[in-house]
């Protein structure tokens, strides 16, 4: 099998060749997973979000202006998805509960006065 460049695989994906996108997934799955693990610190959650990253990339590949930068674009999506997840997870924590959790671990001095 011949090596196809990222721009060629993106072009084929845009023409409806899902196998071309599968090649991109194989090429970048460890990179995306690594980005997710480094930001989340949770291996299972990182796997789930990595799948979400590839789904989002597939859905929006038509927006990619510079196909030669597919890898960078994918890493940006991965970082954004992880940050979004962390923001949503942080927002679901009850504000008063954070104080009690930190107080019991001896870190109450780190809690902002508003809490």
N, CA and C atoms as a LAMMPS dump frame, in Angstrom:
ITEM: TIMESTEP
0
ITEM: NUMBER OF ATOMS
345
ITEM: BOX BOUNDS ff ff ff
-5.0000000000000000e+02 5.0000000000000000e+02
-5.0000000000000000e+02 5.0000000000000000e+02
-5.0000000000000000e+02 5.0000000000000000e+02
ITEM: ATOMS id mol type element x y z
1 1 1 N 0.842 -1.185 0
2 1 2 C 0 0 0
3 1 3 C 0.882 1.242 0
4 2 1 N 0.528 2.192 -0.796
5 2 2 C 1.309 3.416 -0.88
6 2 3 C 0.893 4.374 0.228
7 3 1 N 1.84 5.184 0.62
8 3 2 C 1.586 6.177 1.653
9 3 3 C 0.845 7.353 1.024
10 4 1 N -0.268 7.716 1.634
11 4 2 C -1.032 8.874 1.178
12 4 3 C -0.858 9.999 2.189
13 5 1 N -0.664 11.184 1.705
14 5 2 C -0.48 12.34 2.574
15 5 3 C -1.806 12.725 3.239
16 6 1 N -1.697 13.494 4.299
17 6 2 C -2.9 13.975 4.978
18 6 3 C -3.814 14.755 4.028
19 7 1 N -3.278 15.69 3.236
20 7 2 C -4.176 16.422 2.327
21 7 3 C -4.906 15.495 1.344
22 8 1 N -4.222 14.47 0.871
23 8 2 C -4.864 13.527 -0.056
24 8 3 C -5.97 12.741 0.656
25 9 1 N -5.705 12.316 1.879
26 9 2 C -6.714 11.583 2.641
27 9 3 C -7.907 12.474 2.979
28 10 1 N -7.648 13.732 3.286
29 10 2 C -8.739 14.677 3.546
30 10 3 C -9.561 14.867 2.273
31 11 1 N -8.888 15.025 1.145
32 11 2 C -9.592 15.197 -0.133
33 11 3 C -10.487 13.996 -0.422
34 12 1 N -9.956 12.803 -0.202
35 12 2 C -10.741 11.587 -0.439
36 12 3 C -11.913 11.476 0.536
37 13 1 N -11.678 11.887 1.775
38 13 2 C -12.761 11.88 2.76
39 13 3 C -13.892 12.793 2.301
40 14 1 N -13.525 13.962 1.814
41 14 2 C -14.535 14.91 1.346
42 14 3 C -15.296 14.384 0.13
43 15 1 N -14.697 13.452 -0.586
44 15 2 C -15.36 12.839 -1.738
45 15 3 C -16.198 11.63 -1.331
46 16 1 N -16.247 11.351 -0.024
47 16 2 C -17.085 10.258 0.465
48 16 3 C -16.368 8.97 0.785
49 17 1 N -15.049 8.962 0.721
50 17 2 C -14.262 7.764 1.013
51 17 3 C -14.029 7.663 2.521
52 18 1 N -14.877 6.898 3.207
53 18 2 C -14.741 6.781 4.666
54 18 3 C -13.486 6 5.058
55 19 1 N -13.008 5.135 4.182
56 19 2 C -11.77 4.401 4.472
57 19 3 C -10.587 5.356 4.571
58 20 1 N -10.622 6.431 3.805
59 20 2 C -9.555 7.429 3.879
60 20 3 C -9.546 8.077 5.262
61 21 1 N -10.722 8.365 5.781
62 21 2 C -10.771 8.939 7.127
63 21 3 C -10.313 7.904 8.158
64 22 1 N -10.637 6.643 7.924
65 22 2 C -10.164 5.576 8.806
66 22 3 C -8.641 5.528 8.861
67 23 1 N -8 5.792 7.736
68 23 2 C -6.536 5.853 7.704
69 23 3 C -6.033 7.015 8.557
70 24 1 N -6.719 8.148 8.483
71 24 2 C -6.342 9.301 9.324
72 24 3 C -6.522 8.975 10.804
73 25 1 N -7.59 8.276 11.124
74 25 2 C -7.824 7.88 12.517
75 25 3 C -6.681 6.996 12.995
76 26 1 N -6.313 5.999 12.197
77 26 2 C -5.206 5.117 12.576
78 26 3 C -3.91 5.9 12.752
79 27 1 N -3.696 6.862 11.888
80 27 2 C -2.467 7.655 11.915
81 27 3 C -2.389 8.529 13.164
82 28 1 N -3.51 9.044 13.626
83 28 2 C -3.507 10.037 14.698
84 28 3 C -4.14 9.581 16.007
85 29 1 N -4.573 8.335 16.112
86 29 2 C -5.292 7.923 17.32
87 29 3 C -4.438 8.015 18.584
88 30 1 N -3.165 7.668 18.498
89 30 2 C -2.311 7.75 19.688
90 30 3 C -2.029 9.2 20.084
91 31 1 N -1.899 10.058 19.105
92 31 2 C -1.653 11.479 19.378
93 31 3 C -2.854 12.091 20.088
94 32 1 N -4.043 11.841 19.546
95 32 2 C -5.265 12.402 20.138
96 32 3 C -5.472 11.836 21.54
97 33 1 N -5.276 10.545 21.691
98 33 2 C -5.424 9.923 23.006
99 33 3 C -4.425 10.526 23.995
100 34 1 N -3.207 10.757 23.548
101 34 2 C -2.19 11.36 24.413
102 34 3 C -2.568 12.759 24.863
103 35 1 N -3.115 13.551 23.95
104 35 2 C -3.569 14.899 24.309
105 35 3 C -4.665 14.802 25.373
106 36 1 N -5.617 13.903 25.151
107 36 2 C -6.73 13.764 26.086
108 36 3 C -6.266 13.275 27.461
109 37 1 N -5.375 12.299 27.49
110 37 2 C -4.87 11.797 28.773
111 37 3 C -4.114 12.894 29.509
112 38 1 N -3.311 13.662 28.778
113 38 2 C -2.511 14.696 29.446
114 38 3 C -3.393 15.777 30.066
115 39 1 N -4.523 16.07 29.456
116 39 2 C -5.399 17.103 29.999
117 39 3 C -6.374 16.58 31.048
118 40 1 N -6.78 15.324 30.921
119 40 2 C -7.804 14.777 31.804
120 40 3 C -7.24 13.928 32.939
121 41 1 N -6.133 13.245 32.693
122 41 2 C -5.55 12.385 33.716
123 41 3 C -6.371 11.128 33.98
124 42 1 N -7.284 10.8 33.107
125 42 2 C -8.165 9.642 33.27
126 42 3 C -8.153 8.864 31.956
127 43 1 N -7.614 7.649 31.999
128 43 2 C -7.421 6.884 30.777
129 43 3 C -8.737 6.521 30.09
130 44 1 N -9.715 6.054 30.85
131 44 2 C -10.991 5.649 30.257
132 44 3 C -11.735 6.846 29.675
133 45 1 N -11.757 7.932 30.416
134 45 2 C -12.411 9.148 29.932
135 45 3 C -11.701 9.676 28.688
136 46 1 N -10.379 9.581 28.674
137 46 2 C -9.599 10.031 27.515
138 46 3 C -9.964 9.215 26.275
139 47 1 N -10.176 7.917 26.438
140 47 2 C -10.582 7.089 25.301
141 47 3 C -11.941 7.536 24.769
142 48 1 N -12.873 7.791 25.668
143 48 2 C -14.204 8.236 25.245
144 48 3 C -14.14 9.563 24.503
145 49 1 N -13.395 10.505 25.059
146 49 2 C -13.315 11.809 24.422
147 49 3 C -12.531 11.756 23.114
148 50 1 N -11.557 10.874 23.016
149 50 2 C -10.818 10.723 21.757
150 50 3 C -11.77 10.275 20.65
151 51 1 N -12.681 9.387 20.978
152 51 2 C -13.678 8.965 19.987
153 51 3 C -14.56 10.142 19.58
154 52 1 N -14.949 10.948 20.559
155 52 2 C -15.754 12.133 20.265
156 52 3 C -14.997 13.105 19.358
157 53 1 N -13.691 13.211 19.585
158 53 2 C -12.852 14.102 18.774
159 53 3 C -12.881 13.661 17.313
160 54 1 N -12.714 12.372 17.077
161 54 2 C -12.708 11.89 15.698
162 54 3 C -14.084 12.031 15.045
163 55 1 N -15.13 11.84 15.815
164 55 2 C -16.474 12.036 15.279
165 55 3 C -16.681 13.494 14.886
166 56 1 N -16.275 14.398 15.769
167 56 2 C -16.411 15.822 15.476
168 56 3 C -15.564 16.214 14.263
169 57 1 N -14.355 15.673 14.179
170 57 2 C -13.491 15.976 13.037
171 57 3 C -14.132 15.488 11.739
172 58 1 N -14.706 14.302 11.767
173 58 2 C -15.353 13.766 10.57
174 58 3 C -16.535 14.647 10.155
175 59 1 N -17.292 15.099 11.129
176 59 2 C -18.464 15.927 10.842
177 59 3 C -18.086 17.306 10.307
178 60 1 N -16.896 17.782 10.655
179 60 2 C -16.505 19.14 10.297
180 60 3 C -15.287 19.221 9.379
181 61 1 N -14.886 18.105 8.805
182 61 2 C -13.688 18.114 7.964
183 61 3 C -13.849 19.063 6.775
184 62 1 N -15.065 19.319 6.35
185 62 2 C -15.294 20.254 5.241
186 62 3 C -14.907 21.691 5.606
187 63 1 N -14.762 21.973 6.893
188 63 2 C -14.371 23.311 7.352
189 63 3 C -12.856 23.5 7.41
190 64 1 N -12.123 22.42 7.239
191 64 2 C -10.658 22.479 7.335
192 64 3 C -10.097 23.241 6.139
193 65 1 N -9.571 24.413 6.398
194 65 2 C -9.079 25.281 5.323
195 65 3 C -7.738 24.812 4.768
196 66 1 N -6.893 24.245 5.623
197 66 2 C -5.549 23.835 5.204
198 66 3 C -5.362 22.343 5.529
199 67 1 N -5.711 21.47 4.592
200 67 2 C -5.627 20.021 4.85
201 67 3 C -4.242 19.528 5.258
202 68 1 N -3.197 20.256 4.893
203 68 2 C -1.85 19.84 5.298
204 68 3 C -1.631 20.012 6.799
205 69 1 N -2.537 20.706 7.454
206 69 2 C -2.429 20.905 8.902
207 69 3 C -3.476 20.082 9.657
208 70 1 N -3.891 18.972 9.07
209 70 2 C -4.919 18.126 9.674
210 70 3 C -4.544 17.699 11.089
211 71 1 N -3.308 17.264 11.297
212 71 2 C -2.876 16.809 12.626
213 71 3 C -2.987 17.898 13.674
214 72 1 N -2.559 19.101 13.34
215 72 2 C -2.667 20.225 14.285
216 72 3 C -4.124 20.552 14.569
217 73 1 N -4.948 20.562 13.523
218 73 2 C -6.368 20.837 13.652
219 73 3 C -7.028 19.813 14.573
220 74 1 N -6.65 18.559 14.415
221 74 2 C -7.194 17.489 15.243
222 74 3 C -6.799 17.671 16.71
223 75 1 N -5.562 18.062 16.952
224 75 2 C -5.105 18.294 18.334
225 75 3 C -5.833 19.471 18.966
226 76 1 N -6.142 20.477 18.184
227 76 2 C -6.897 21.622 18.692
228 76 3 C -8.307 21.171 19.076
229 77 1 N -8.92 20.351 18.236
230 77 2 C -10.245 19.819 18.569
231 77 3 C -10.168 19.007 19.854
232 78 1 N -9.137 18.187 19.994
233 78 2 C -8.972 17.356 21.196
234 78 3 C -8.842 18.227 22.44
235 79 1 N -8.001 19.248 22.376
236 79 2 C -7.837 20.144 23.533
237 79 3 C -9.153 20.841 23.871
238 80 1 N -9.85 21.311 22.859
239 80 2 C -11.11 22.006 23.097
240 80 3 C -12.171 21.078 23.692
241 81 1 N -12.245 19.859 23.199
242 81 2 C -13.216 18.897 23.74
243 81 3 C -12.907 18.575 25.201
244 82 1 N -11.635 18.405 25.518
245 82 2 C -11.25 18.115 26.904
246 82 3 C -11.551 19.298 27.812
247 83 1 N -11.236 20.489 27.358
248 83 2 C -11.516 21.684 28.163
249 83 3 C -13.007 21.868 28.371
250 84 1 N -13.784 21.618 27.337
251 84 2 C -15.242 21.709 27.456
252 84 3 C -15.743 20.702 28.479
253 85 1 N -15.235 19.484 28.412
254 85 2 C -15.637 18.465 29.379
255 85 3 C -15.278 18.893 30.807
256 86 1 N -14.071 19.406 30.986
257 86 2 C -13.646 19.828 32.325
258 86 3 C -14.495 20.983 32.837
259 87 1 N -14.835 21.929 31.965
260 87 2 C -15.709 23.041 32.376
261 87 3 C -17.083 22.534 32.78
262 88 1 N -17.622 21.626 32.002
263 88 2 C -18.946 21.089 32.311
264 88 3 C -18.917 20.274 33.589
265 89 1 N -17.874 19.509 33.795
266 89 2 C -17.751 18.711 35.014
267 89 3 C -17.591 19.616 36.224
268 90 1 N -16.834 20.685 36.071
269 90 2 C -16.625 21.632 37.17
270 90 3 C -17.916 22.372 37.501
271 91 1 N -18.707 22.682 36.485
272 91 2 C -19.957 23.421 36.696
273 91 3 C -21.002 22.577 37.401
274 92 1 N -20.903 21.254 37.312
275 92 2 C -21.902 20.399 37.946
276 92 3 C -21.615 20.149 39.419
277 93 1 N -20.441 20.531 39.904
278 93 2 C -20.117 20.371 41.317
279 93 3 C -20.883 21.427 42.101
280 94 1 N -21.59 20.994 43.122
281 94 2 C -22.341 21.931 43.949
282 94 3 C -21.365 22.871 44.645
283 95 1 N -21.582 24.189 44.56
284 95 2 C -20.625 25.146 45.12
285 95 3 C -20.342 24.919 46.605
286 96 1 N -21.329 24.656 47.399
287 96 2 C -21.109 24.45 48.823
288 96 3 C -20.38 23.16 49.114
289 97 1 N -20.577 22.171 48.292
290 97 2 C -19.967 20.862 48.505
291 97 3 C -18.449 20.919 48.343
292 98 1 N -17.953 21.783 47.478
293 98 2 C -16.514 21.88 47.258
294 98 3 C -15.792 22.256 48.549
295 99 1 N -16.377 23.154 49.332
296 99 2 C -15.768 23.561 50.591
297 99 3 C -15.643 22.381 51.541
298 100 1 N -16.708 21.61 51.669
299 100 2 C -16.686 20.489 52.604
300 100 3 C -15.718 19.408 52.15
301 101 1 N -15.635 19.191 50.857
302 101 2 C -14.687 18.212 50.342
303 101 3 C -13.255 18.643 50.633
304 102 1 N -12.958 19.923 50.431
305 102 2 C -11.604 20.408 50.681
306 102 3 C -11.333 20.532 52.176
307 103 1 N -12.34 20.884 52.944
308 103 2 C -12.146 21.004 54.391
309 103 3 C -11.789 19.65 54.983
310 104 1 N -12.443 18.597 54.509
311 104 2 C -12.158 17.27 55.043
312 104 3 C -10.777 16.773 54.619
313 105 1 N -10.23 17.315 53.546
314 105 2 C -8.898 16.893 53.122
315 105 3 C -7.809 17.841 53.623
316 106 1 N -8.192 18.805 54.462
317 106 2 C -7.218 19.729 55.022
318 106 3 C -6.824 20.847 54.089
319 107 1 N -7.634 21.135 53.067
320 107 2 C -7.3 22.169 52.104
321 107 3 C -8.317 23.299 52.117
322 108 1 N -8.989 23.495 53.201
323 108 2 C -10.027 24.525 53.266
324 108 3 C -9.45 25.926 53.035
325 109 1 N -8.182 26.115 53.346
326 109 2 C -7.562 27.407 53.141
327 109 3 C -7.436 27.768 51.658
328 110 1 N -7.641 26.793 50.755
329 110 2 C -7.536 27.023 49.324
330 110 3 C -8.865 27.403 48.682
331 111 1 N -9.942 27.33 49.45
332 111 2 C -11.26 27.613 48.919
333 111 3 C -11.496 29.135 48.914
334 112 1 N -11.953 29.708 47.807
335 112 2 C -12.237 31.138 47.761
336 112 3 C -13.268 31.534 48.82
337 113 1 N -13.186 32.766 49.279
338 113 2 C -14.055 33.255 50.343
339 113 3 C -15.531 33.166 49.967
340 114 1 N -15.853 33.282 48.66
341 114 2 C -17.248 33.252 48.247
342 114 3 C -17.896 31.916 48.585
343 115 1 N -17.1 30.857 48.658
344 115 2 C -17.661 29.538 48.935
345 115 3 C -17.804 29.339 50.423
